[in-house]
Amino acid sequence: MEQLSTVYNRGFWNGYYLGQELGEWTEDHPGSHATQKKIYIGQGQNYFSKSGIAQFKVEAFSLSPGDELLITGPTTGAQTLTLAELMVGDQPANEARKGDQCTFPTPFKVRPSDKLYKLVEADGR
């Protein structure tokens, strides 16, 4: 239930068909109750299968080691990982910025149709 609450946007409610009014399940603050949100970072470019390295083009925001990442795609599904090491231009880097081509190891195959997101804590309401 704790893992589900990170993405479920309305909280949990047991009385949908038990006679409660509509306002009872929205509590006193409407909107998303998710504890995390995803920020689009970039698009998959290549995957080097022998070394297990994925290459992405950073199209928005920035990326640095320690970030929690979500990689999604039609075949890949939704895979999460914590960024341990990052390379920009074949050199170790502490940050990849918009416009950079970055590479990092992944325990799964990445395809060119995959999208890269950074998971961050949602602002508490």
Rosetta blueprint (number, residue, H / E / L):
1 M L
2 E L
3 Q L
4 L H
5 S H
6 T H
7 V L
8 Y L
9 N L
10 R L
11 G L
12 F L
13 W L
14 N L
15 G L
16 Y L
17 Y L
18 L L
19 G L
20 Q L
21 E L
22 L H
23 G H
24 E H
25 W L
26 T L
27 E L
28 D L
29 H L
30 P L
31 G L
32 S L
33 H L
34 A L
35 T L
36 Q E
37 K E
38 K E
39 I E
40 Y E
41 I E
42 G E
43 Q E
44 G E
45 Q E
46 N E
47 Y E
48 F E
49 S L
50 K L
51 S L
52 G L
53 I E
54 A E
55 Q E
56 F E
57 K E
58 V E
59 E L
60 A L
61 F L
62 S L
63 L E
64 S L
65 P L
66 G L
67 D L
68 E E
69 L E
70 L E
71 I E
72 T E
73 G E
74 P L
75 T L
76 T L
77 G E
78 A E
79 Q E
80 T E
81 L E
82 T E
83 L L
84 A L
85 E L
86 L L
87 M E
88 V E
89 G L
90 D L
91 Q E
92 P E
93 A L
94 N L
95 E L
96 A E
97 R L
98 K L
99 G L
100 D L
101 Q E
102 C E
103 T E
104 F E
105 P E
106 T L
107 P L
108 F L
109 K L
110 V L
111 R L
112 P L
113 S L
114 D L
115 K E
116 L E
117 Y E
118 K E
119 L E
120 V E
121 E E
122 A L
123 D L
124 G L
125 R L
